[in-house]
Amino acid sequence: MQVGDLVRFKDISSRCQNGNRMFPEMDGRVGVVLSMHPCPSGNPMVITDLERRYLPGLTARGFNERYYEVVNASR
């Protein structure tokens, strides 16, 4: 995965008390990787245009790369 790739978000978060996952508004949506960075614990984090559209409070944080699958590599 690299900047410019098209990726599909897959909500692998734990289920809430109501039975839904934490990010249903993004599940299955396709976005573009804008940047990548390691979090303090060293896990690779990915920021896409999806966070800007659906979760504006998380724009600088991103998600662990495990939440995404590459749909179309930009290579």
CHARMM internal coordinates of N, CA and C (Angstrom, degrees):
IC EDIT
DIST 1 N 1 CA 1.4567
DIST 1 CA 1 C 1.5182
ANGL 1 N 1 CA 1 C 108.16
DIST 1 C 2 N 1.3401
ANGL 1 CA 1 C 2 N 115.16
DIHE 1 N 1 CA 1 C 2 N 137.65
DIST 2 N 2 CA 1.4601
ANGL 1 C 2 N 2 CA 119.90
DIHE 1 CA 1 C 2 N 2 CA 178.65
DIST 2 CA 2 C 1.5250
ANGL 2 N 2 CA 2 C 109.25
DIHE 1 C 2 N 2 CA 2 C -148.99
DIST 2 C 3 N 1.3246
ANGL 2 CA 2 C 3 N 115.78
DIHE 2 N 2 CA 2 C 3 N 168.01
DIST 3 N 3 CA 1.4642
ANGL 2 C 3 N 3 CA 121.64
DIHE 2 CA 2 C 3 N 3 CA 178.90
DIST 3 CA 3 C 1.5253
ANGL 3 N 3 CA 3 C 108.88
DIHE 2 C 3 N 3 CA 3 C -57.52
DIST 3 C 4 N 1.3272
ANGL 3 CA 3 C 4 N 115.93
DIHE 3 N 3 CA 3 C 4 N 133.68
DIST 4 N 4 CA 1.4603
ANGL 3 C 4 N 4 CA 121.89
DIHE 3 CA 3 C 4 N 4 CA -179.60
DIST 4 CA 4 C 1.5145
ANGL 4 N 4 CA 4 C 113.93
DIHE 3 C 4 N 4 CA 4 C 100.39
DIST 4 C 5 N 1.3306
ANGL 4 CA 4 C 5 N 118.55
DIHE 4 N 4 CA 4 C 5 N -16.00
DIST 5 N 5 CA 1.4663
ANGL 4 C 5 N 5 CA 121.48
DIHE 4 CA 4 C 5 N 5 CA 178.59
DIST 5 CA 5 C 1.5221
ANGL 5 N 5 CA 5 C 110.55
DIHE 4 C 5 N 5 CA 5 C -68.78
DIST 5 C 6 N 1.3314
ANGL 5 CA 5 C 6 N 115.61
DIHE 5 N 5 CA 5 C 6 N 145.60
DIST 6 N 6 CA 1.4646
ANGL 5 C 6 N 6 CA 120.85
DIHE 5 CA 5 C 6 N 6 CA 169.28
DIST 6 CA 6 C 1.5235
ANGL 6 N 6 CA 6 C 107.09
DIHE 5 C 6 N 6 CA 6 C -85.50
DIST 6 C 7 N 1.3266
ANGL 6 CA 6 C 7 N 116.67
DIHE 6 N 6 CA 6 C 7 N 130.09
DIST 7 N 7 CA 1.4620
ANGL 6 C 7 N 7 CA 121.23
DIHE 6 CA 6 C 7 N 7 CA -177.64
DIST 7 CA 7 C 1.5310
ANGL 7 N 7 CA 7 C 110.24
DIHE 6 C 7 N 7 CA 7 C -131.83
DIST 7 C 8 N 1.3307
ANGL 7 CA 7 C 8 N 115.14
DIHE 7 N 7 CA 7 C 8 N 149.21
DIST 8 N 8 CA 1.4659
ANGL 7 C 8 N 8 CA 121.27
DIHE 7 CA 7 C 8 N 8 CA 175.95
DIST 8 CA 8 C 1.5159
ANGL 8 N 8 CA 8 C 108.19
DIHE 7 C 8 N 8 CA 8 C -105.39
DIST 8 C 9 N 1.3303
ANGL 8 CA 8 C 9 N 116.16
DIHE 8 N 8 CA 8 C 9 N 130.44
DIST 9 N 9 CA 1.4662
ANGL 8 C 9 N 9 CA 121.74
DIHE 8 CA 8 C 9 N 9 CA 178.36
DIST 9 CA 9 C 1.5156
ANGL 9 N 9 CA 9 C 108.70
DIHE 8 C 9 N 9 CA 9 C -78.80
DIST 9 C 10 N 1.3216
ANGL 9 CA 9 C 10 N 116.77
DIHE 9 N 9 CA 9 C 10 N 132.62
DIST 10 N 10 CA 1.4653
ANGL 9 C 10 N 10 CA 121.38
DIHE 9 CA 9 C 10 N 10 CA 174.10
DIST 10 CA 10 C 1.5205
ANGL 10 N 10 CA 10 C 107.47
DIHE 9 C 10 N 10 CA 10 C -124.22
DIST 10 C 11 N 1.3069
ANGL 10 CA 10 C 11 N 115.95
DIHE 10 N 10 CA 10 C 11 N 117.73
DIST 11 N 11 CA 1.4652
ANGL 10 C 11 N 11 CA 121.77
DIHE 10 CA 10 C 11 N 11 CA -174.95
DIST 11 CA 11 C 1.5296
ANGL 11 N 11 CA 11 C 109.45
DIHE 10 C 11 N 11 CA 11 C -76.04
DIST 11 C 12 N 1.3207
ANGL 11 CA 11 C 12 N 116.05
DIHE 11 N 11 CA 11 C 12 N 100.59
DIST 12 N 12 CA 1.4656
ANGL 11 C 12 N 12 CA 121.63
DIHE 11 CA 11 C 12 N 12 CA 179.55
DIST 12 CA 12 C 1.5230
ANGL 12 N 12 CA 12 C 111.19
DIHE 11 C 12 N 12 CA 12 C -104.69
DIST 12 C 13 N 1.3339
ANGL 12 CA 12 C 13 N 116.81
DIHE 12 N 12 CA 12 C 13 N 14.39
DIST 13 N 13 CA 1.4614
ANGL 12 C 13 N 13 CA 121.23
DIHE 12 CA 12 C 13 N 13 CA -179.43
DIST 13 CA 13 C 1.5309
ANGL 13 N 13 CA 13 C 110.23
DIHE 12 C 13 N 13 CA 13 C -69.13
DIST 13 C 14 N 1.3131
ANGL 13 CA 13 C 14 N 115.36
DIHE 13 N 13 CA 13 C 14 N 162.88
DIST 14 N 14 CA 1.4619
ANGL 13 C 14 N 14 CA 120.86
DIHE 13 CA 13 C 14 N 14 CA 177.01
DIST 14 CA 14 C 1.5195
ANGL 14 N 14 CA 14 C 109.66
DIHE 13 C 14 N 14 CA 14 C -66.04
DIST 14 C 15 N 1.3011
ANGL 14 CA 14 C 15 N 115.42
DIHE 14 N 14 CA 14 C 15 N 154.52
DIST 15 N 15 CA 1.4677
ANGL 14 C 15 N 15 CA 119.94
DIHE 14 CA 14 C 15 N 15 CA 178.01
DIST 15 CA 15 C 1.5249
ANGL 15 N 15 CA 15 C 110.02
DIHE 14 C 15 N 15 CA 15 C -77.79
DIST 15 C 16 N 1.3316
ANGL 15 CA 15 C 16 N 115.63
DIHE 15 N 15 CA 15 C 16 N 141.91
DIST 16 N 16 CA 1.4616
ANGL 15 C 16 N 16 CA 122.04
DIHE 15 CA 15 C 16 N 16 CA 176.84
DIST 16 CA 16 C 1.5319
ANGL 16 N 16 CA 16 C 108.82
DIHE 15 C 16 N 16 CA 16 C -80.39
DIST 16 C 17 N 1.3123
ANGL 16 CA 16 C 17 N 116.59
DIHE 16 N 16 CA 16 C 17 N 177.47
DIST 17 N 17 CA 1.4601
ANGL 16 C 17 N 17 CA 121.06
DIHE 16 CA 16 C 17 N 17 CA 179.88
DIST 17 CA 17 C 1.5301
ANGL 17 N 17 CA 17 C 112.76
DIHE 16 C 17 N 17 CA 17 C -60.20
DIST 17 C 18 N 1.3186
ANGL 17 CA 17 C 18 N 117.45
DIHE 17 N 17 CA 17 C 18 N -30.07
DIST 18 N 18 CA 1.4692
ANGL 17 C 18 N 18 CA 120.42
DIHE 17 CA 17 C 18 N 18 CA 179.66
DIST 18 CA 18 C 1.5225
ANGL 18 N 18 CA 18 C 112.76
DIHE 17 C 18 N 18 CA 18 C -81.95
DIST 18 C 19 N 1.3362
ANGL 18 CA 18 C 19 N 117.44
DIHE 18 N 18 CA 18 C 19 N 1.30
DIST 19 N 19 CA 1.4619
ANGL 18 C 19 N 19 CA 121.62
DIHE 18 CA 18 C 19 N 19 CA 177.81
DIST 19 CA 19 C 1.5130
ANGL 19 N 19 CA 19 C 114.80
DIHE 18 C 19 N 19 CA 19 C 92.10
DIST 19 C 20 N 1.3242
ANGL 19 CA 19 C 20 N 117.92
DIHE 19 N 19 CA 19 C 20 N -10.49
DIST 20 N 20 CA 1.4636
ANGL 19 C 20 N 20 CA 121.72
DIHE 19 CA 19 C 20 N 20 CA 178.94
DIST 20 CA 20 C 1.5179
ANGL 20 N 20 CA 20 C 110.54
DIHE 19 C 20 N 20 CA 20 C -87.20
DIST 20 C 21 N 1.3004
ANGL 20 CA 20 C 21 N 115.77
DIHE 20 N 20 CA 20 C 21 N 158.65
DIST 21 N 21 CA 1.4578
ANGL 20 C 21 N 21 CA 120.48
DIHE 20 CA 20 C 21 N 21 CA 173.50
DIST 21 CA 21 C 1.5279
ANGL 21 N 21 CA 21 C 108.94
DIHE 20 C 21 N 21 CA 21 C -80.99
DIST 21 C 22 N 1.3272
ANGL 21 CA 21 C 22 N 117.36
DIHE 21 N 21 CA 21 C 22 N 173.66
DIST 22 N 22 CA 1.4637
ANGL 21 C 22 N 22 CA 121.17
DIHE 21 CA 21 C 22 N 22 CA -172.95
DIST 22 CA 22 C 1.5304
ANGL 22 N 22 CA 22 C 114.44
DIHE 21 C 22 N 22 CA 22 C -76.10
DIST 22 C 23 N 1.3420
ANGL 22 CA 22 C 23 N 118.43
DIHE 22 N 22 CA 22 C 23 N -26.42
DIST 23 N 23 CA 1.4626
ANGL 22 C 23 N 23 CA 120.70
DIHE 22 CA 22 C 23 N 23 CA -174.21
DIST 23 CA 23 C 1.5319
ANGL 23 N 23 CA 23 C 112.19
DIHE 22 C 23 N 23 CA 23 C -128.15
DIST 23 C 24 N 1.3360
ANGL 23 CA 23 C 24 N 118.29
DIHE 23 N 23 CA 23 C 24 N 55.49
DIST 24 N 24 CA 1.4790
ANGL 23 C 24 N 24 CA 119.64
DIHE 23 CA 23 C 24 N 24 CA -177.67
DIST 24 CA 24 C 1.5281
ANGL 24 N 24 CA 24 C 113.11
DIHE 23 C 24 N 24 CA 24 C -63.61
DIST 24 C 25 N 1.3340
ANGL 24 CA 24 C 25 N 117.99
DIHE 24 N 24 CA 24 C 25 N -26.31
DIST 25 N 25 CA 1.4695
ANGL 24 C 25 N 25 CA 120.43
DIHE 24 CA 24 C 25 N 25 CA -179.29
DIST 25 CA 25 C 1.5220
ANGL 25 N 25 CA 25 C 112.59
DIHE 24 C 25 N 25 CA 25 C -68.38
DIST 25 C 26 N 1.3256
ANGL 25 CA 25 C 26 N 117.52
DIHE 25 N 25 CA 25 C 26 N -17.02
DIST 26 N 26 CA 1.4684
ANGL 25 C 26 N 26 CA 120.47
DIHE 25 CA 25 C 26 N 26 CA -179.50
DIST 26 CA 26 C 1.5256
ANGL 26 N 26 CA 26 C 112.99
DIHE 25 C 26 N 26 CA 26 C -108.15
DIST 26 C 27 N 1.3142
ANGL 26 CA 26 C 27 N 118.08
DIHE 26 N 26 CA 26 C 27 N -14.41
DIST 27 N 27 CA 1.4632
ANGL 26 C 27 N 27 CA 121.32
DIHE 26 CA 26 C 27 N 27 CA -173.95
DIST 27 CA 27 C 1.5302
ANGL 27 N 27 CA 27 C 111.69
DIHE 26 C 27 N 27 CA 27 C -58.56
DIST 27 C 28 N 1.3174
ANGL 27 CA 27 C 28 N 116.57
DIHE 27 N 27 CA 27 C 28 N 125.01
DIST 28 N 28 CA 1.4557
ANGL 27 C 28 N 28 CA 122.56
DIHE 27 CA 27 C 28 N 28 CA 178.13
DIST 28 CA 28 C 1.5164
ANGL 28 N 28 CA 28 C 115.10
DIHE 27 C 28 N 28 CA 28 C 83.87
DIST 28 C 29 N 1.3174
ANGL 28 CA 28 C 29 N 118.01
DIHE 28 N 28 CA 28 C 29 N -7.00
DIST 29 N 29 CA 1.4694
ANGL 28 C 29 N 29 CA 120.23
DIHE 28 CA 28 C 29 N 29 CA -179.43
DIST 29 CA 29 C 1.5260
ANGL 29 N 29 CA 29 C 110.98
DIHE 28 C 29 N 29 CA 29 C -78.40
DIST 29 C 30 N 1.3130
ANGL 29 CA 29 C 30 N 115.11
DIHE 29 N 29 CA 29 C 30 N 150.00
DIST 30 N 30 CA 1.4668
ANGL 29 C 30 N 30 CA 121.76
DIHE 29 CA 29 C 30 N 30 CA -178.63
DIST 30 CA 30 C 1.5213
ANGL 30 N 30 CA 30 C 109.06
DIHE 29 C 30 N 30 CA 30 C -106.17
DIST 30 C 31 N 1.3294
ANGL 30 CA 30 C 31 N 115.94
DIHE 30 N 30 CA 30 C 31 N 136.12
DIST 31 N 31 CA 1.4542
ANGL 30 C 31 N 31 CA 121.47
DIHE 30 CA 30 C 31 N 31 CA 178.80
DIST 31 CA 31 C 1.5113
ANGL 31 N 31 CA 31 C 111.26
DIHE 30 C 31 N 31 CA 31 C -142.70
DIST 31 C 32 N 1.3218
ANGL 31 CA 31 C 32 N 116.08
DIHE 31 N 31 CA 31 C 32 N 178.80
DIST 32 N 32 CA 1.4645
ANGL 31 C 32 N 32 CA 123.42
DIHE 31 CA 31 C 32 N 32 CA -179.14
DIST 32 CA 32 C 1.5246
ANGL 32 N 32 CA 32 C 108.85
DIHE 31 C 32 N 32 CA 32 C -107.63
DIST 32 C 33 N 1.3414
ANGL 32 CA 32 C 33 N 116.46
DIHE 32 N 32 CA 32 C 33 N 135.02
DIST 33 N 33 CA 1.4623
ANGL 32 C 33 N 33 CA 121.18
DIHE 32 CA 32 C 33 N 33 CA 176.40
DIST 33 CA 33 C 1.5215
ANGL 33 N 33 CA 33 C 108.21
DIHE 32 C 33 N 33 CA 33 C -71.21
DIST 33 C 34 N 1.3504
ANGL 33 CA 33 C 34 N 116.03
DIHE 33 N 33 CA 33 C 34 N 120.40
DIST 34 N 34 CA 1.4638
ANGL 33 C 34 N 34 CA 121.36
DIHE 33 CA 33 C 34 N 34 CA 179.51
DIST 34 CA 34 C 1.5198
ANGL 34 N 34 CA 34 C 112.08
DIHE 33 C 34 N 34 CA 34 C -94.61
DIST 34 C 35 N 1.3342
ANGL 34 CA 34 C 35 N 116.43
DIHE 34 N 34 CA 34 C 35 N -36.95
DIST 35 N 35 CA 1.4600
ANGL 34 C 35 N 35 CA 120.26
DIHE 34 CA 34 C 35 N 35 CA 178.18
DIST 35 CA 35 C 1.5195
ANGL 35 N 35 CA 35 C 109.72
DIHE 34 C 35 N 35 CA 35 C -160.98
DIST 35 C 36 N 1.3216
ANGL 35 CA 35 C 36 N 114.82
DIHE 35 N 35 CA 35 C 36 N 164.17
DIST 36 N 36 CA 1.4582
ANGL 35 C 36 N 36 CA 122.32
DIHE 35 CA 35 C 36 N 36 CA 178.13
DIST 36 CA 36 C 1.5192
ANGL 36 N 36 CA 36 C 107.58
DIHE 35 C 36 N 36 CA 36 C -138.96
DIST 36 C 37 N 1.3405
ANGL 36 CA 36 C 37 N 116.27
DIHE 36 N 36 CA 36 C 37 N 145.47
DIST 37 N 37 CA 1.4621
ANGL 36 C 37 N 37 CA 120.61
DIHE 36 CA 36 C 37 N 37 CA 178.15
DIST 37 CA 37 C 1.5310
ANGL 37 N 37 CA 37 C 108.98
DIHE 36 C 37 N 37 CA 37 C -158.47
DIST 37 C 38 N 1.3214
ANGL 37 CA 37 C 38 N 117.61
DIHE 37 N 37 CA 37 C 38 N 155.21
DIST 38 N 38 CA 1.4689
ANGL 37 C 38 N 38 CA 119.41
DIHE 37 CA 37 C 38 N 38 CA 174.98
DIST 38 CA 38 C 1.5286
ANGL 38 N 38 CA 38 C 109.58
DIHE 37 C 38 N 38 CA 38 C -82.54
DIST 38 C 39 N 1.3372
ANGL 38 CA 38 C 39 N 116.58
DIHE 38 N 38 CA 38 C 39 N 139.48
DIST 39 N 39 CA 1.4670
ANGL 38 C 39 N 39 CA 119.72
DIHE 38 CA 38 C 39 N 39 CA 174.50
DIST 39 CA 39 C 1.5278
ANGL 39 N 39 CA 39 C 108.18
DIHE 38 C 39 N 39 CA 39 C -79.12
DIST 39 C 40 N 1.3273
ANGL 39 CA 39 C 40 N 119.64
DIHE 39 N 39 CA 39 C 40 N 173.13
DIST 40 N 40 CA 1.4692
ANGL 39 C 40 N 40 CA 121.50
DIHE 39 CA 39 C 40 N 40 CA -177.92
DIST 40 CA 40 C 1.5367
ANGL 40 N 40 CA 40 C 114.19
DIHE 39 C 40 N 40 CA 40 C -55.48
DIST 40 C 41 N 1.3269
ANGL 40 CA 40 C 41 N 117.17
DIHE 40 N 40 CA 40 C 41 N -29.77
DIST 41 N 41 CA 1.4703
ANGL 40 C 41 N 41 CA 119.49
DIHE 40 CA 40 C 41 N 41 CA 179.10
DIST 41 CA 41 C 1.5240
ANGL 41 N 41 CA 41 C 111.93
DIHE 40 C 41 N 41 CA 41 C -86.28
DIST 41 C 42 N 1.3366
ANGL 41 CA 41 C 42 N 117.46
DIHE 41 N 41 CA 41 C 42 N -0.57
DIST 42 N 42 CA 1.4575
ANGL 41 C 42 N 42 CA 121.31
DIHE 41 CA 41 C 42 N 42 CA 175.99
DIST 42 CA 42 C 1.5174
ANGL 42 N 42 CA 42 C 115.38
DIHE 41 C 42 N 42 CA 42 C 96.15
DIST 42 C 43 N 1.3297
ANGL 42 CA 42 C 43 N 117.90
DIHE 42 N 42 CA 42 C 43 N -4.46
DIST 43 N 43 CA 1.4625
ANGL 42 C 43 N 43 CA 120.01
DIHE 42 CA 42 C 43 N 43 CA 179.20
DIST 43 CA 43 C 1.5298
ANGL 43 N 43 CA 43 C 110.59
DIHE 42 C 43 N 43 CA 43 C -72.20
DIST 43 C 44 N 1.3326
ANGL 43 CA 43 C 44 N 117.11
DIHE 43 N 43 CA 43 C 44 N 140.43
DIST 44 N 44 CA 1.4622
ANGL 43 C 44 N 44 CA 119.62
DIHE 43 CA 43 C 44 N 44 CA 179.00
DIST 44 CA 44 C 1.5223
ANGL 44 N 44 CA 44 C 111.15
DIHE 43 C 44 N 44 CA 44 C -73.04
DIST 44 C 45 N 1.3263
ANGL 44 CA 44 C 45 N 115.69
DIHE 44 N 44 CA 44 C 45 N 126.65
DIST 45 N 45 CA 1.4590
ANGL 44 C 45 N 45 CA 122.12
DIHE 44 CA 44 C 45 N 45 CA -179.71
DIST 45 CA 45 C 1.5253
ANGL 45 N 45 CA 45 C 109.45
DIHE 44 C 45 N 45 CA 45 C -111.05
DIST 45 C 46 N 1.3222
ANGL 45 CA 45 C 46 N 115.72
DIHE 45 N 45 CA 45 C 46 N 144.70
DIST 46 N 46 CA 1.4596
ANGL 45 C 46 N 46 CA 122.24
DIHE 45 CA 45 C 46 N 46 CA -176.94
DIST 46 CA 46 C 1.5296
ANGL 46 N 46 CA 46 C 108.72
DIHE 45 C 46 N 46 CA 46 C -123.21
DIST 46 C 47 N 1.3122
ANGL 46 CA 46 C 47 N 115.98
DIHE 46 N 46 CA 46 C 47 N 132.80
DIST 47 N 47 CA 1.4619
ANGL 46 C 47 N 47 CA 121.34
DIHE 46 CA 46 C 47 N 47 CA 174.33
DIST 47 CA 47 C 1.5250
ANGL 47 N 47 CA 47 C 107.60
DIHE 46 C 47 N 47 CA 47 C -113.47
DIST 47 C 48 N 1.3310
ANGL 47 CA 47 C 48 N 115.55
DIHE 47 N 47 CA 47 C 48 N 126.76
DIST 48 N 48 CA 1.4632
ANGL 47 C 48 N 48 CA 120.61
DIHE 47 CA 47 C 48 N 48 CA 179.40
DIST 48 CA 48 C 1.5320
ANGL 48 N 48 CA 48 C 109.77
DIHE 47 C 48 N 48 CA 48 C -121.78
DIST 48 C 49 N 1.3163
ANGL 48 CA 48 C 49 N 115.77
DIHE 48 N 48 CA 48 C 49 N 174.47
DIST 49 N 49 CA 1.4639
ANGL 48 C 49 N 49 CA 119.69
DIHE 48 CA 48 C 49 N 49 CA 175.73
DIST 49 CA 49 C 1.5265
ANGL 49 N 49 CA 49 C 111.13
DIHE 48 C 49 N 49 CA 49 C -70.21
DIST 49 C 50 N 1.3210
ANGL 49 CA 49 C 50 N 119.07
DIHE 49 N 49 CA 49 C 50 N -14.00
DIST 50 N 50 CA 1.4671
ANGL 49 C 50 N 50 CA 121.65
DIHE 49 CA 49 C 50 N 50 CA 179.07
DIST 50 CA 50 C 1.5191
ANGL 50 N 50 CA 50 C 111.77
DIHE 49 C 50 N 50 CA 50 C -64.37
DIST 50 C 51 N 1.3332
ANGL 50 CA 50 C 51 N 117.35
DIHE 50 N 50 CA 50 C 51 N -41.36
DIST 51 N 51 CA 1.4695
ANGL 50 C 51 N 51 CA 119.57
DIHE 50 CA 50 C 51 N 51 CA 179.11
DIST 51 CA 51 C 1.5230
ANGL 51 N 51 CA 51 C 110.84
DIHE 50 C 51 N 51 CA 51 C -61.32
DIST 51 C 52 N 1.2998
ANGL 51 CA 51 C 52 N 116.70
DIHE 51 N 51 CA 51 C 52 N -38.50
DIST 52 N 52 CA 1.4706
ANGL 51 C 52 N 52 CA 120.30
DIHE 51 CA 51 C 52 N 52 CA -179.20
DIST 52 CA 52 C 1.5214
ANGL 52 N 52 CA 52 C 111.28
DIHE 51 C 52 N 52 CA 52 C -66.19
DIST 52 C 53 N 1.3394
ANGL 52 CA 52 C 53 N 116.98
DIHE 52 N 52 CA 52 C 53 N -34.29
DIST 53 N 53 CA 1.4664
ANGL 52 C 53 N 53 CA 120.61
DIHE 52 CA 52 C 53 N 53 CA -178.50
DIST 53 CA 53 C 1.5188
ANGL 53 N 53 CA 53 C 113.29
DIHE 52 C 53 N 53 CA 53 C -83.10
DIST 53 C 54 N 1.3368
ANGL 53 CA 53 C 54 N 117.49
DIHE 53 N 53 CA 53 C 54 N -38.70
DIST 54 N 54 CA 1.4678
ANGL 53 C 54 N 54 CA 120.26
DIHE 53 CA 53 C 54 N 54 CA -170.72
DIST 54 CA 54 C 1.5257
ANGL 54 N 54 CA 54 C 114.86
DIHE 53 C 54 N 54 CA 54 C -111.48
DIST 54 C 55 N 1.3205
ANGL 54 CA 54 C 55 N 118.81
DIHE 54 N 54 CA 54 C 55 N -24.33
DIST 55 N 55 CA 1.4649
ANGL 54 C 55 N 55 CA 122.37
DIHE 54 CA 54 C 55 N 55 CA -178.23
DIST 55 CA 55 C 1.5198
ANGL 55 N 55 CA 55 C 109.74
DIHE 54 C 55 N 55 CA 55 C -135.04
DIST 55 C 56 N 1.3113
ANGL 55 CA 55 C 56 N 119.33
DIHE 55 N 55 CA 55 C 56 N 69.31
DIST 56 N 56 CA 1.4654
ANGL 55 C 56 N 56 CA 121.52
DIHE 55 CA 55 C 56 N 56 CA -173.06
DIST 56 CA 56 C 1.5270
ANGL 56 N 56 CA 56 C 114.63
DIHE 55 C 56 N 56 CA 56 C -58.17
DIST 56 C 57 N 1.3122
ANGL 56 CA 56 C 57 N 119.48
DIHE 56 N 56 CA 56 C 57 N -23.28
DIST 57 N 57 CA 1.4639
ANGL 56 C 57 N 57 CA 121.11
DIHE 56 CA 56 C 57 N 57 CA 179.05
DIST 57 CA 57 C 1.5182
ANGL 57 N 57 CA 57 C 113.92
DIHE 56 C 57 N 57 CA 57 C -74.97
DIST 57 C 58 N 1.3404
ANGL 57 CA 57 C 58 N 117.47
DIHE 57 N 57 CA 57 C 58 N -12.47
DIST 58 N 58 CA 1.4696
ANGL 57 C 58 N 58 CA 120.92
DIHE 57 CA 57 C 58 N 58 CA -177.10
DIST 58 CA 58 C 1.5194
ANGL 58 N 58 CA 58 C 112.90
DIHE 57 C 58 N 58 CA 58 C -108.93
DIST 58 C 59 N 1.3043
ANGL 58 CA 58 C 59 N 118.87
DIHE 58 N 58 CA 58 C 59 N 18.40
DIST 59 N 59 CA 1.4670
ANGL 58 C 59 N 59 CA 120.15
DIHE 58 CA 58 C 59 N 59 CA -172.12
DIST 59 CA 59 C 1.5183
ANGL 59 N 59 CA 59 C 113.65
DIHE 58 C 59 N 59 CA 59 C -62.14
DIST 59 C 60 N 1.3132
ANGL 59 CA 59 C 60 N 119.42
DIHE 59 N 59 CA 59 C 60 N -29.08
DIST 60 N 60 CA 1.4636
ANGL 59 C 60 N 60 CA 120.29
DIHE 59 CA 59 C 60 N 60 CA -178.22
DIST 60 CA 60 C 1.5208
ANGL 60 N 60 CA 60 C 112.31
DIHE 59 C 60 N 60 CA 60 C -95.17
DIST 60 C 61 N 1.3091
ANGL 60 CA 60 C 61 N 117.79
DIHE 60 N 60 CA 60 C 61 N -9.40
DIST 61 N 61 CA 1.4538
ANGL 60 C 61 N 61 CA 121.36
DIHE 60 CA 60 C 61 N 61 CA -175.09
DIST 61 CA 61 C 1.5178
ANGL 61 N 61 CA 61 C 111.99
DIHE 60 C 61 N 61 CA 61 C -92.06
DIST 61 C 62 N 1.3208
ANGL 61 CA 61 C 62 N 117.27
DIHE 61 N 61 CA 61 C 62 N -55.13
DIST 62 N 62 CA 1.4472
ANGL 61 C 62 N 62 CA 122.20
DIHE 61 CA 61 C 62 N 62 CA -177.09
DIST 62 CA 62 C 1.5232
ANGL 62 N 62 CA 62 C 111.95
DIHE 61 C 62 N 62 CA 62 C 79.92
DIST 62 C 63 N 1.3238
ANGL 62 CA 62 C 63 N 115.74
DIHE 62 N 62 CA 62 C 63 N -169.70
DIST 63 N 63 CA 1.4530
ANGL 62 C 63 N 63 CA 123.12
DIHE 62 CA 62 C 63 N 63 CA -179.59
DIST 63 CA 63 C 1.5164
ANGL 63 N 63 CA 63 C 109.89
DIHE 62 C 63 N 63 CA 63 C -128.82
DIST 63 C 64 N 1.3219
ANGL 63 CA 63 C 64 N 115.62
DIHE 63 N 63 CA 63 C 64 N 155.17
DIST 64 N 64 CA 1.4582
ANGL 63 C 64 N 64 CA 121.21
DIHE 63 CA 63 C 64 N 64 CA 174.05
DIST 64 CA 64 C 1.5251
ANGL 64 N 64 CA 64 C 107.99
DIHE 63 C 64 N 64 CA 64 C -57.61
DIST 64 C 65 N 1.3273
ANGL 64 CA 64 C 65 N 117.13
DIHE 64 N 64 CA 64 C 65 N 144.71
DIST 65 N 65 CA 1.4601
ANGL 64 C 65 N 65 CA 119.92
DIHE 64 CA 64 C 65 N 65 CA -176.62
DIST 65 CA 65 C 1.5260
ANGL 65 N 65 CA 65 C 112.92
DIHE 64 C 65 N 65 CA 65 C -62.53
DIST 65 C 66 N 1.3336
ANGL 65 CA 65 C 66 N 118.46
DIHE 65 N 65 CA 65 C 66 N -16.44
DIST 66 N 66 CA 1.4700
ANGL 65 C 66 N 66 CA 121.00
DIHE 65 CA 65 C 66 N 66 CA 177.42
DIST 66 CA 66 C 1.5269
ANGL 66 N 66 CA 66 C 112.09
DIHE 65 C 66 N 66 CA 66 C -65.35
DIST 66 C 67 N 1.3299
ANGL 66 CA 66 C 67 N 117.70
DIHE 66 N 66 CA 66 C 67 N -18.90
DIST 67 N 67 CA 1.4638
ANGL 66 C 67 N 67 CA 121.37
DIHE 66 CA 66 C 67 N 67 CA 179.18
DIST 67 CA 67 C 1.5242
ANGL 67 N 67 CA 67 C 112.31
DIHE 66 C 67 N 67 CA 67 C -78.25
DIST 67 C 68 N 1.3105
ANGL 67 CA 67 C 68 N 118.42
DIHE 67 N 67 CA 67 C 68 N -4.63
DIST 68 N 68 CA 1.4616
ANGL 67 C 68 N 68 CA 121.43
DIHE 67 CA 67 C 68 N 68 CA -175.55
DIST 68 CA 68 C 1.5200
ANGL 68 N 68 CA 68 C 111.89
DIHE 67 C 68 N 68 CA 68 C -125.25
DIST 68 C 69 N 1.3252
ANGL 68 CA 68 C 69 N 114.69
DIHE 68 N 68 CA 68 C 69 N 149.04
DIST 69 N 69 CA 1.4559
ANGL 68 C 69 N 69 CA 120.86
DIHE 68 CA 68 C 69 N 69 CA 169.07
DIST 69 CA 69 C 1.5271
ANGL 69 N 69 CA 69 C 106.83
DIHE 68 C 69 N 69 CA 69 C -124.95
DIST 69 C 70 N 1.3156
ANGL 69 CA 69 C 70 N 116.09
DIHE 69 N 69 CA 69 C 70 N 139.38
DIST 70 N 70 CA 1.4607
ANGL 69 C 70 N 70 CA 121.01
DIHE 69 CA 69 C 70 N 70 CA -177.94
DIST 70 CA 70 C 1.5255
ANGL 70 N 70 CA 70 C 108.61
DIHE 69 C 70 N 70 CA 70 C -73.80
DIST 70 C 71 N 1.3260
ANGL 70 CA 70 C 71 N 116.21
DIHE 70 N 70 CA 70 C 71 N 126.39
DIST 71 N 71 CA 1.4632
ANGL 70 C 71 N 71 CA 122.32
DIHE 70 CA 70 C 71 N 71 CA 178.89
DIST 71 CA 71 C 1.5229
ANGL 71 N 71 CA 71 C 109.55
DIHE 70 C 71 N 71 CA 71 C -94.72
DIST 71 C 72 N 1.3295
ANGL 71 CA 71 C 72 N 116.00
DIHE 71 N 71 CA 71 C 72 N -44.17
DIST 72 N 72 CA 1.4591
ANGL 71 C 72 N 72 CA 120.87
DIHE 71 CA 71 C 72 N 72 CA -177.95
DIST 72 CA 72 C 1.5152
ANGL 72 N 72 CA 72 C 108.03
DIHE 71 C 72 N 72 CA 72 C -147.87
DIST 72 C 73 N 1.3140
ANGL 72 CA 72 C 73 N 116.36
DIHE 72 N 72 CA 72 C 73 N 107.14
DIST 73 N 73 CA 1.4630
ANGL 72 C 73 N 73 CA 120.55
DIHE 72 CA 72 C 73 N 73 CA -179.60
DIST 73 CA 73 C 1.5229
ANGL 73 N 73 CA 73 C 110.17
DIHE 72 C 73 N 73 CA 73 C -67.12
DIST 73 C 74 N 1.3275
ANGL 73 CA 73 C 74 N 116.46
DIHE 73 N 73 CA 73 C 74 N 144.98
DIST 74 N 74 CA 1.4605
ANGL 73 C 74 N 74 CA 121.27
DIHE 73 CA 73 C 74 N 74 CA -177.21
DIST 74 CA 74 C 1.5174
ANGL 74 N 74 CA 74 C 113.41
DIHE 73 C 74 N 74 CA 74 C -84.33
DIST 74 C 75 N 1.2871
ANGL 74 CA 74 C 75 N 118.24
DIHE 74 N 74 CA 74 C 75 N 5.83
DIST 75 N 75 CA 1.4600
ANGL 74 C 75 N 75 CA 121.77
DIHE 74 CA 74 C 75 N 75 CA -176.11
DIST 75 CA 75 C 1.4985
ANGL 75 N 75 CA 75 C 112.84
DIHE 74 C 75 N 75 CA 75 C -71.47
END
COOR INIT
IC SEED 1 N 1 CA 1 C
IC BUILD
